[in-house]
């Protein structure tokens, strides 16, 4: 009997990867043919597709730190009761009312998903939720009655790390058009290289699929 990781790899990951490579190879072959015979038209298509989107501008609002600790302190007793009771109720429900095997039998009729894999995923989700609920009970109690230790934990875990103010993030946001310029200078040569490599990829992947 295959283990769960082996079933996932053989029945889901490998077929999905092969289909992705096959479709990508067909697309690359069409691009190569276009560069050989209709390079001007391909360049116009590339100009419409190659829109530079700055990740720094797109994520600027996400990079602003927002401190909700004063708001939590203002309503800490209400939040404490809500978090503690909610976590306790969810913990009780997950332990006594959630039957993973019943759900597995309900959705395990699909031929593309092995039953042990579904059971493994759902059991992992259940234990992840259960762990979060168990942790939520002492956090709720600390918020209401032991605010000083919780404040220290919050300061240690709430360290802000910006993805904008670092060398790697700035370099990743710089547009590099050297390869595009090379293809523009030698379109037919690039087209032949892309077409031949794509045909090799399509042939190899096709033999693995069929």
HELIX and SHEET records of a PDB file:
HELIX    1   1 UNK A    4  UNK A    8  1                                   5    
HELIX    2   2 UNK A    9  UNK A   13  3                                   5    
HELIX    3   3 UNK A   14  UNK A   37  1                                  24    
HELIX    4   4 UNK A   39  UNK A   49  1                                  11    
HELIX    5   5 UNK A   55  UNK A   58  1                                   4    
HELIX    6   6 UNK A   61  UNK A   63  5                                   3    
HELIX    7   7 UNK A   69  UNK A   74  1                                   6    
HELIX    8   8 UNK A   76  UNK A   96  1                                  21    
HELIX    9   9 UNK A  100  UNK A  107  1                                   8    
HELIX   10  10 UNK A  115  UNK A  145  1                                  31    
HELIX   11  11 UNK A  147  UNK A  157  1                                  11    
HELIX   12  12 UNK A  167  UNK A  172  1                                   6    
HELIX   13  13 UNK A  178  UNK A  185  1                                   8    
HELIX   14  14 UNK A  187  UNK A  209  1                                  23    
END                                                                             
